[in-house]
Amino acid sequence: HNWTGNRVTCRDWFQLTLKEGLTVFRDQQFSADMLAAAAGEEGADSARAVKRIEDVRVLRSAQFPEDAGPMAHPIRPDSYQEINNFYTATVYEKGAEVIRMLHTLLGREGFRNGMDLYFSYHDGQAVTCDDFVDCMAEANGRDLDAFMRWYAQAGTPVVRASGKWVGSAHMYVLTLAQHTRPTPGQEEKLPLPIPVATGLIGPDGEDFPLQLEGENHAGGTTRILELVEAEQTFHFVGLPSEPVPSLLRGFSAPVVLELEEGDERLAFRMAHDSDAFNRWDAAQRYAERVVLEIASEFAEGREETTIPERFLEAFRSLLLDGRLDPAFRALAAALPSESWLLECMSPADPAALRQALIRVMGALGGRLAEEWMDLYKTLEVHGAYRYHPSDAGRRALRNLALRYLAAAGIADGIARAETQFEYASNMTECFGALGALVLGGGAAGLAALETFHSRFRDDALVLDKWFALQ
């Protein structure tokens, strides 16, 4: 913050995202780098995705609703009644996403060159967002005038994607269209430059090298498609078979992606997508679909729905992929939050949703009981407690294992949760075991709640967790 908030700072309050969006982005990148370094070479990508998932969750839960409501505003607002109103998720979190898009469009080296030029020109000055983007454009020989629309337009763009396989030409045709709904004071919206990181997955789960029509040879397996018009079509050629598209990899732009995907395709990406963020996203979307379908059955008084076999197998593939960092698997194997699922229900039915969640957790816990137990044993963290990202990831996945085992009523799992609760040397393991016992219900859960209260009744913050759990 000293470099991108103080040494180079804002000419006026309207430029607040100049320093806050940039500094949030730099902090996100630093944290992701630290997680990747702690995970080692094999788990680095999925460990980095843990941070990306956390950031996108905040964006979707806090900033997207802001963009869709009466207080929608651009990251650089053009008026204010009180300066405190500028400290918003849009200025900070969406501001960071706008900087990230520049990083994506220009590449790591190009972005660094732009940063170096920015500091050389403006160290010790108070400047504007235009000055920052001008430095990026000058350092890379790019025209970024259209990109400035991200600073002026409010609202979350919706990107609709559709694809067609032309087998006779070994070609996949991808059409992308964008639309931003009107927001207060901005009825008309111009198209925005949107980087769409794209991969095409073959039937064996491996990414195809990508070659666009007109190119001489295939390039890498992830391409940044620049959507700059209201609608554009991209032709990928030289493909041996029909691919499965993996779009918006790494959540390459702060947009809502609309793409029709059946259960089979979601299960395939959940098991095989090489982009860790998209693999998590596919798992969450498929789980959401399964839980809401069962909840609707409960709401209608029917309980005969079973968990799709395809979902169970894709879940198992994800859970047991040892190349993935444990912290990532803990995120990807957790069902979507109850609050999010309630927002997706129409009408919302909390009782039916709770029944559905318990049904799905019980099915996953019972079907994969042996796998959960193996993970619980092999991921034990030995030695005195310390905070380290790899240890935290192992604890998170072990606690999740206990929750699934308890939901399924597995006696050995409940016994292990009782032991962990009794002898835990840190709050993460203590509270994780308590959560599993409460989910499992019965006398063990009630006894653990009573014990926890007696231990921590003088600590208000810990008791808040105790209340929240119940």
Phi and psi in degrees as a GROMACS rama.xvg file:
@    title "Ramachandran Plot"
@    xaxis  label "Phi"
@    yaxis  label "Psi"
@TYPE xy
-60.3886  -41.1526  ASN-2
-78.5217  -47.3579  TRP-3
-103.61  14.9491  THR-4
-132.479  -30.8737  GLY-5
-111.305  -54.8724  ASN-6
-62.9421  -40.2793  ARG-7
-117.978  116.91  VAL-8
-128.796  -170.739  THR-9
-89.9705  135.906  CYS-10
-66.8227  -35.3212  ARG-11
-153.936  170.589  ASP-12
-62.9988  -26.3838  TRP-13
-64.2625  -20.8728  PHE-14
-91.3088  15.923  GLN-15
-53.6031  -38.5761  LEU-16
-66.3455  -18.6166  THR-17
-52.0529  -48.1027  LEU-18
-95.3069  -35.7958  LYS-19
-74.7502  -45.2044  GLU-20
-62.7609  -42.8059  GLY-21
-65.6101  -42.406  LEU-22
-70.9607  -37.6852  THR-23
-61.1591  -44.8633  VAL-24
-60.0997  -44.8612  PHE-25
-64.0927  -37.8512  ARG-26
-65.6474  -40.7504  ASP-27
-60.6719  -44.4779  GLN-28
-64.8998  -41.2338  GLN-29
-62.6222  -46.5837  PHE-30
-62.1696  -42.1136  SER-31
-62.8717  -40.5083  ALA-32
-62.7385  -40.4337  ASP-33
-64.9897  -42.4288  MET-34
-63.8054  -41.6821  LEU-35
-64.4  -41.5204  ALA-36
-63.6631  -37.9297  ALA-37
-71.1523  -26.4527  ALA-38
-83.4588  -17.3127  ALA-39
86.2038  172.174  GLY-40
-61.3206  -45.358  GLU-41
-67.7119  -41.0527  GLU-42
-94.3287  6.92908  GLY-43
-61.0911  -46.4468  ALA-44
-63.3487  -43.5347  ASP-45
-72.1157  -31.5096  SER-46
-67.3106  -39.9443  ALA-47
-62.409  -36.3146  ARG-48
-65.764  -26.3469  ALA-49
-57.32  -46.0661  VAL-50
-65.8724  -40.5875  LYS-51
-62.8468  -40.9365  ARG-52
-62.5706  -44.056  ILE-53
-59.5929  -43.2747  GLU-54
-66.4621  -40.977  ASP-55
-70.0841  -35.1546  VAL-56
-58.7361  -44.2429  ARG-57
-62.8985  -43.8348  VAL-58
-60.1951  -47.5692  LEU-59
-69.5105  -35.1751  ARG-60
-84.4641  -27.2998  SER-61
-112.401  -44.3446  ALA-62
-87.0642  -40.1023  GLN-63
-58.569  -44.5731  PHE-64
-62.1093  -35.2213  PRO-65
-62.9104  -43.2843  GLU-66
-65.4923  -26.3992  ASP-67
-95.1011  -1.73175  ALA-68
-107.606  -173.71  GLY-69
-69.0952  -15.7706  PRO-70
-98.8597  16.3128  MET-71
-58.281  137.175  ALA-72
-153.281  155.336  HIS-73
-68.7015  166.73  PRO-74
-67.5476  -22.51  ILE-75
-117.657  89.1467  ARG-76
-64.2239  157.755  PRO-77
-106.328  2.92569  ASP-78
-161.816  161.332  SER-79
-157.022  153.435  TYR-80
-97.2055  -34.749  GLN-81
-144.664  135.06  GLU-82
-64.2069  -27.4036  ILE-83
-58.3046  -25.6909  ASN-84
-68.6956  -11.2353  ASN-85
-81.1578  -15.4372  PHE-86
-85.3518  77.1996  TYR-87
-122.191  165.36  THR-88
-62.8328  -29.666  ALA-89
-66.4588  -49.5231  THR-90
-62.6353  -40.8524  VAL-91
-86.778  -66.2629  TYR-92
-72.146  -46.9644  GLU-93
-68.2674  -34.6534  LYS-94
-56.9588  -40.8312  GLY-95
-65.7559  -36.9664  ALA-96
-66.4332  -35.6604  GLU-97
-65.0193  -42.1875  VAL-98
-62.654  -41.4168  ILE-99
-60.5672  -37.8182  ARG-100
-64.2609  -37.8009  MET-101
-61.097  -42.6039  LEU-102
-60.1103  -41.149  HIS-103
-68.5589  -44.7542  THR-104
-69.4486  -37.1978  LEU-105
-93.7057  -16.696  LEU-106
83.6125  163.508  GLY-107
-59.0503  -46.9881  ARG-108
-68.2359  -42.5322  GLU-109
-63.3271  -39.3466  GLY-110
-65.6122  -42.5035  PHE-111
-62.684  -39.7458  ARG-112
-61.4125  -40.2955  ASN-113
-65.4002  -38.9851  GLY-114
-64.7218  -43.0152  MET-115
-61.1072  -42.4603  ASP-116
-65.3602  -40.2802  LEU-117
-57.8139  -46.7158  TYR-118
-69.0849  -37.4055  PHE-119
-67.3316  -33.5509  SER-120
-80.701  -37.247  TYR-121
-123.787  8.20872  HIS-122
-56.8015  127.203  ASP-123
84.6208  11.1744  GLY-124
-117.023  165.243  GLN-125
-110.673  117.698  ALA-126
-130.506  -169.257  VAL-127
-120.9  168.862  THR-128
-59.6697  -35.6292  CYS-129
-61.2651  -39.7285  ASP-130
-61.1862  -40.554  ASP-131
-64.1289  -51.0173  PHE-132
-66.4381  -33.8049  VAL-133
-61.1624  -38.7049  ASP-134
-65.5375  -40.5138  CYS-135
-62.5974  -41.6199  MET-136
-66.6753  -45.1589  ALA-137
-64.9561  -42.1087  GLU-138
-67.3916  -22.4435  ALA-139
-117.059  0.456106  ASN-140
62.052  36.9013  GLY-141
-114.555  146.56  ARG-142
-90.9847  110.447  ASP-143
-112.24  21.873  LEU-144
-59.1528  -45.3375  ASP-145
-64.7866  -29.3291  ALA-146
-63.1265  -26.9451  PHE-147
-63.4019  -14.1323  MET-148
-61.2854  -28.3688  ARG-149
-61.9197  -27.7634  TRP-150
-81.3333  -19.9454  TYR-151
-107.587  -23.3065  ALA-152
-101.727  136.287  GLN-153
-91.2522  169.085  ALA-154
98.8274  155.377  GLY-155
-99.4009  116.81  THR-156
-64.0381  145.483  PRO-157
-106.383  124.445  VAL-158
-107.913  117.695  VAL-159
-99.0594  131.322  ARG-160
-121.634  140.822  ALA-161
-145.024  146.538  SER-162
-131.278  154.213  GLY-163
-140.269  131.761  LYS-164
-95.4245  124.305  TRP-165
-109.569  90.1344  VAL-166
-61.08  -37.8857  GLY-167
-63.6349  -27.474  SER-168
-105.416  3.54254  ALA-169
51.1595  46.144  HIS-170
-127.376  139.594  MET-171
-113.106  124.24  TYR-172
-104.174  117.169  VAL-173
-111.845  124.038  LEU-174
-111.559  127.503  THR-175
-118.835  133.856  LEU-176
-132.751  141.604  ALA-177
-121.368  149.665  GLN-178
-154.538  134.922  HIS-179
-117.974  124.791  THR-180
-69.3021  153.173  ARG-181
-59.7076  144.725  PRO-182
-124.645  163.17  THR-183
-51.9982  122.22  PRO-184
84.7999  -5.90128  GLY-185
-136.407  86.6657  GLN-186
-77.9504  -38.103  GLU-187
-99.6416  132.365  GLU-188
-120.197  136.036  LYS-189
-91.0725  153.531  LEU-190
-61.0949  144.811  PRO-191
-108.439  149.049  LEU-192
-74.4304  115.967  PRO-193
-121.314  116.556  ILE-194
-79.1351  121.044  PRO-195
-113.053  99.8844  VAL-196
-70.6032  122.866  ALA-197
-128.287  137.812  THR-198
-131.691  156.252  GLY-199
-125.387  121.78  LEU-200
-100.803  132.069  ILE-201
-80.1654  170.326  GLY-202
-63.2654  -20.3619  PRO-203
-88.3253  2.82464  ASP-204
89.9879  -1.93342  GLY-205
-94.3453  142.613  GLU-206
-70.9566  139.773  ASP-207
-80.674  141.835  PHE-208
-62.5243  141.209  PRO-209
-106.59  131.134  LEU-210
-133.316  120.482  GLN-211
-85.1477  151.776  LEU-212
-55.0849  132.65  GLU-213
98.9417  -13.8775  GLY-214
-88.7046  154.224  GLU-215
-83.6685  -26.3029  ASN-216
-153.572  163.807  HIS-217
-76.7053  148.895  ALA-218
-107.581  -141.062  GLY-219
-73.2443  -176.2  GLY-220
-94.9229  -6.44209  THR-221
-128.526  124.661  THR-222
-117.348  142.789  ARG-223
-92.6802  104.516  ILE-224
-85.7228  129.684  LEU-225
-98.738  105.144  GLU-226
-87.5294  107.096  LEU-227
-116.337  -15.2079  VAL-228
-105.217  175.891  GLU-229
-63.3872  -32.6564  ALA-230
-151.594  137.146  GLU-231
-142.657  152.182  GLN-232
-121.526  136.631  THR-233
-121.006  133.075  PHE-234
-110.028  114.437  HIS-235
-97.2632  126.335  PHE-236
-118.19  167.699  VAL-237
74.5576  25.4963  GLY-238
-92.1224  134.271  LEU-239
-74.0491  -24.8967  PRO-240
-156.59  171.236  SER-241
-65.1763  129.121  GLU-242
-95.6059  167.842  PRO-243
-106.158  121.302  VAL-244
-74.9817  142.059  PRO-245
-123.125  103.921  SER-246
-108.638  153.204  LEU-247
60.6552  40.9397  LEU-248
-56.9783  140.08  ARG-249
65.3347  14.2692  GLY-250
51.1327  65.2054  PHE-251
-72.1457  -6.48692  SER-252
-154.275  147.905  ALA-253
-80.2047  72.8569  PRO-254
-131.095  167.391  VAL-255
-98.1137  121.449  VAL-256
-94.8346  125.632  LEU-257
-110.583  113.294  GLU-258
-145.958  122.789  LEU-259
-74.9122  120.246  GLU-260
-135.04  125.876  GLU-261
-77.6281  174.569  GLY-262
-58.0944  -40.0419  ASP-263
-62.8082  -41.5716  GLU-264
-71.3641  -40.2979  ARG-265
-62.4437  -42.0888  LEU-266
-62.9647  -39.204  ALA-267
-64.4456  -47.0443  PHE-268
-68.7711  -33.7312  ARG-269
-61.6749  -33.4587  MET-270
-91.7514  -24.4898  ALA-271
-128.765  -15.1648  HIS-272
-58.0818  126.083  ASP-273
-75.5861  -16.957  SER-274
-86.1603  116.832  ASP-275
-62.771  -39.682  ALA-276
-61.5517  -46.7677  PHE-277
-67.8134  -29.5957  ASN-278
-66.4997  -43.094  ARG-279
-62.7583  -44.1815  TRP-280
-64.0911  -40.4108  ASP-281
-63.7255  -40.7435  ALA-282
-63.0907  -42.1271  ALA-283
-66.8552  -41.5568  GLN-284
-67.5741  -39.269  ARG-285
-69.5572  -42.6758  TYR-286
-61.8137  -41.6494  ALA-287
-57.8313  -44.9359  GLU-288
-62.3876  -43.4176  ARG-289
-66.4507  -47.5372  VAL-290
-63.6281  -44.8912  VAL-291
-67.1013  -33.9468  LEU-292
-64.1059  -44.0217  GLU-293
-69.1332  -37.3251  ILE-294
-61.7146  -39.0557  ALA-295
-64.8259  -34.512  SER-296
-64.745  -45.294  GLU-297
-62.5113  -39.7008  PHE-298
-62.644  -30.0559  ALA-299
-91.34  3.58561  GLU-300
82.6286  13.0709  GLY-301
-109.373  143.108  ARG-302
-133.618  20.3412  GLU-303
-87.3787  -7.15675  GLU-304
-63.9254  136.21  THR-305
-107.935  161.624  THR-306
-74.1462  129.145  ILE-307
-57.9924  134.625  PRO-308
-59.5842  -36.8977  GLU-309
-61.391  -38.6846  ARG-310
-67.6565  -43.5268  PHE-311
-60.9206  -41.7566  LEU-312
-70.9111  -39.3921  GLU-313
-66.1616  -38.7157  ALA-314
-61.9127  -42.5697  PHE-315
-63.6548  -42.9733  ARG-316
-60.5194  -41.5742  SER-317
-66.8954  -45.6628  LEU-318
-63.6041  -37.0069  LEU-319
-97.4744  7.38673  LEU-320
-75.7031  98.1902  ASP-321
-67.5121  -11.6799  GLY-322
-74.4892  -17.6063  ARG-323
-88.0862  141.274  LEU-324
-62.199  139.311  ASP-325
-55.7245  -36.797  PRO-326
-62.839  -37.8938  ALA-327
-67.3705  -44.4111  PHE-328
-63.2505  -33.631  ARG-329
-64.3045  -37.0219  ALA-330
-72.0971  -44.6637  LEU-331
-71.3417  -28.5892  ALA-332
-90.6531  -4.12804  ALA-333
-84.5802  138.104  ALA-334
-69.6461  155.515  LEU-335
-55.9737  152.408  PRO-336
-65.5786  152.257  SER-337
-61.9227  -39.7376  GLU-338
-64.0412  -40.5921  SER-339
-65.9346  -43.7952  TRP-340
-64.5857  -35.274  LEU-341
-62.7079  -38.2368  LEU-342
-64.8477  -27.878  GLU-343
-83.6752  -13.4021  CYS-344
-85.8862  140.539  MET-345
-142.017  106.741  SER-346
-78.7849  159.404  PRO-347
-68.445  134.199  ALA-348
-136.28  90.1269  ASP-349
-58.5805  -39.0484  PRO-350
-66.1316  -44.5832  ALA-351
-65.3318  -38.1684  ALA-352
-65.3188  -43.1815  LEU-353
-61.119  -42.8796  ARG-354
-60.4974  -41.8497  GLN-355
-65.951  -42.0675  ALA-356
-62.1448  -42.6288  LEU-357
-64.9853  -39.2079  ILE-358
-62.4088  -47.1244  ARG-359
-68.1595  -43.5995  VAL-360
-63.0091  -40.3256  MET-361
-63.0848  -40.7177  GLY-362
-66.5318  -44.0478  ALA-363
-67.903  -35.8796  LEU-364
-69.0923  -41.2756  GLY-365
-73.973  -44.9824  GLY-366
-65.0399  -34.7335  ARG-367
-111.532  27.935  LEU-368
-56.4939  -43.2521  ALA-369
-64.727  -42.0129  GLU-370
-65.8539  -42.7354  GLU-371
-61.5422  -41.3796  TRP-372
-66.4316  -40.3052  MET-373
-62.4287  -43.3026  ASP-374
-62.2994  -41.4935  LEU-375
-60.3137  -40.7121  TYR-376
-73.6236  -45.3567  LYS-377
-76.4695  -20.2573  THR-378
-97.7795  12.0516  LEU-379
-59.9654  137.215  GLU-380
-96.1982  117.488  VAL-381
-95.3079  160.402  HIS-382
89.2761  178.753  GLY-383
-65.7213  151.485  ALA-384
-63.2428  136.908  TYR-385
-145.506  158.165  ARG-386
-94.5699  119.632  TYR-387
-148.048  137.753  HIS-388
-53.1237  -41.6169  PRO-389
-66.2944  -39.2698  SER-390
-64.377  -42.6298  ASP-391
-61.5373  -40.8003  ALA-392
-64.5408  -41.0753  GLY-393
-64.0413  -43.5922  ARG-394
-63.3629  -38.9216  ARG-395
-63.0667  -43.948  ALA-396
-71.5823  -35.4098  LEU-397
-64.9971  -42.5471  ARG-398
-63.703  -38.1218  ASN-399
-64.6589  -39.2454  LEU-400
-58.513  -43.7632  ALA-401
-61.8667  -38.7849  LEU-402
-63.4234  -45.5036  ARG-403
-66.8257  -40.7052  TYR-404
-64.6995  -40.7406  LEU-405
-67.8773  -38.7256  ALA-406
-61.6429  -31.2692  ALA-407
-86.657  -3.35893  ALA-408
71.2761  26.1245  GLY-409
-73.3414  116.337  ILE-410
-59.2016  -41.9727  ALA-411
-64.7264  -36.5978  ASP-412
-66.2714  -42.8236  GLY-413
-65.1713  -40.1341  ILE-414
-63.1444  -40.278  ALA-415
-68.3598  -34.8138  ARG-416
-65.0873  -39.0749  ALA-417
-63.5037  -42.6688  GLU-418
-65.6923  -43.7259  THR-419
-63.4167  -40.7342  GLN-420
-61.6043  -41.0075  PHE-421
-69.8849  -38.8104  GLU-422
-112.594  6.92299  TYR-423
-58.7234  138.224  ALA-424
-99.6818  3.18792  SER-425
-148.761  160.216  ASN-426
-67.0645  -33.5235  MET-427
-57.7964  -48.1583  THR-428
-74.2738  -37.2036  GLU-429
-62.8721  -49.9931  CYS-430
-73.0294  -32.6388  PHE-431
-62.7024  -42.0453  GLY-432
-67.5602  -39.473  ALA-433
-60.9149  -43.8211  LEU-434
-59.9465  -40.2619  GLY-435
-65.2506  -43.2725  ALA-436
-65.9189  -38.9586  LEU-437
-66.9224  -40.0253  VAL-438
-63.5492  -36.6583  LEU-439
-70.7036  -21.2539  GLY-440
72.4892  -174.729  GLY-441
80.8081  -170.368  GLY-442
-64.4816  -35.5562  ALA-443
-62.4364  -40.9758  ALA-444
-67.4961  -42.2003  GLY-445
-65.0907  -41.6728  LEU-446
-64.8039  -40.916  ALA-447
-65.9351  -38.6649  ALA-448
-61.6718  -41.9216  LEU-449
-64.8223  -43.8258  GLU-450
-64.2782  -43.6377  THR-451
-61.1495  -42.3352  PHE-452
-63.1472  -41.7876  HIS-453
-66.8506  -31.7218  SER-454
-73.333  -37.9533  ARG-455
-122.248  20.6524  PHE-456
-66.5046  -15.5387  ARG-457
-95.1546  2.91615  ASP-458
-112.504  103.807  ASP-459
-62.0309  -39.8825  ALA-460
-65.8141  -39.3582  LEU-461
-69.4804  -37.1532  VAL-462
-65.7829  -29.4591  LEU-463
-59.7063  -39.5596  ASP-464
-65.4487  -38.1913  LYS-465
-62.2939  -45.5875  TRP-466
-64.7543  -44.4124  PHE-467
-60.9897  -37.5005  ALA-468
-61.8038  -34.872  LEU-469
